[in-house]
Amino acid sequence: MITVVQRVRDARVLVDGEVVGGIQRGLLLFVGVEQGDGETDADETARKVRDLRVFPDRKPTDLSVADIGGSVLVVSQFTLAGELRHGNRPDFTAAAAPALAEPLYERVAEQLRADGLHVATGRFGASMAVELTNDGPMTLLLTVRNGKAQPRA
């Protein structure tokens, strides 16, 4: 599972001009589910996001989203599984089929809600417009395989 984590001042998702999810200060997650991902990957992604200390206090990265009373906007993005090694057209064969991807994407959001966070979502499979004000900017890449966060390659 690949997740782009952005610290935001605000963010919202629109489908056909209608706002389907939005937050104020917090984290925007773009979640890409790959073949072979499972519930442990979704659970670890949610846990890691919940505990990430990316908001300033005494240090620039001192507080978590829960510590600041922030929110999380979770957006599915299968294109994160795109491979760019060959040719000029992305290859999405590593992306999980929708029947696997949707429940795992939803599980990330559900786990964050279960931890007491305010969570909004996009609409799985829809063509979405995402608007955000990045704070910092602070953008991180989280990759989880077999229930464990992976080092950058």
N, C-alpha and C positions, 0 to 999 in steps of 0.2 A: 504494500500500500504506500502510495506516494502522496504526501500532503504539503502543499505550499501554505505557510502560515504567515499572515501579514498582520502587523499591529496597525489598527485603524482608529481614526477619530470617529468615523461613521462609514457605513456600507449598506447597500441595498441591492436587491435582485429584482429585475422586472422581466415579466413574460408578457408579450403582446401589449406592452405599455402599462401593465398593471403591476404594482409592487406586490410581490409574493412573500418577501422576507426582508427585514432590515434591522439594523442595530445602531446604537451609538457607540461609544468608546468600547473597544474590545479587540477581538481577533476574528479575522476572516480566514476561513479554511477552504482551499480548493483541494478536494479529495479525489484521487485517482485510484481505482481498484484494479489490480492486475490479476491475471490468471494465477491460481494457487493461493491467493489471499484467503484468510479465514477470519473467524470471530476473534481469535486471539490478537490478530493484527489490528482489527478495529478497536478492540478494548485497549491495547497498548497505545494506539494513536490517541485515543481520547484521554487516557491517563497522562500521557506525555504533554499534550496540549494543556490540560487542566493545570498541571504543575509547572509549566514553563514560566520562568521568571524573566519577563521581557518588558516590564513596566518600571519606570524610574521611581526611586524614593531617595535613599541616601546614596545609592549607586544607580547608574543608568539602567541596570537590569536587576532589580531587587524584588519586584512584586509579580505575582501571578494575576491572571484575569479574575480569579475569584477574590484575591486580596483587594482589588480595586472596585469590586462590584460591577465588573464589566460583563459584556455579552459576547456570544460567539455566533457567527453566521457561517453555516456549513453549506458548501456548494459542490455538487458532483462535477468532476471534470475528467472524463476518460482520456482526454488528449494528453494528460500527464504521462500516460503509458506509451506515448508515441516514440518510435525509434527513428533516428535521423542519420544513421551511419551510411546508408546506401541511397544514392539518388537524391532527388530533391523533393520527393513527396513523402510525408510521414507514413510510417508503417504502424498500424494500431493492433497488430495481431497479439501483442502482449496484454491488451486491455481485456478485462473480464467481461463475459457476456452480461447483458442487463439483468438476467435472472439471478446472477451471483452478486453483481455490483450493487444493485439497488438496496438489498437488505443490509449489506455491509456498510454502505454509506449512511443509511438510516441508523445503523447500530452506533456509529460514531456519535451522531447527534443525540441519540437516546442515552448513551452512557454519560455524555456531558450534562444532559438534563438531570439524570439520576444523581449526579454530583452537586446538584443545586444551582447550576448555571442557567441563565436565560439564554436559550438557543433559538435561532431562526434558521430557516433553510431555504434553498432554492427549490426548483422543481425538477426532479430527476428526469432526464431525457429531453427536456425542453430546450429550445433555443433561448438563452437567457442573456440579458444585458446586465452587467455587474458594474455598479458605480461605487467608488470608494474614495476616501481621503486617507492615504497612507500616512501613518504617524512615524516620523523619523527620517527617512523611511526605515522600517524594520521588516525585512522579509527573510524567512528561513525555510529551508527544505528539510522535511522529515520523511525518512524512508523506514518502514517497518516490515520486516520479514520474519516469519516464524515466531511472531510475538515479541520480537526484540528490535529496538531502534538500531539502525545500521550506520556505520561510519560512511562518510562521503568517499566516493571512489577516487 
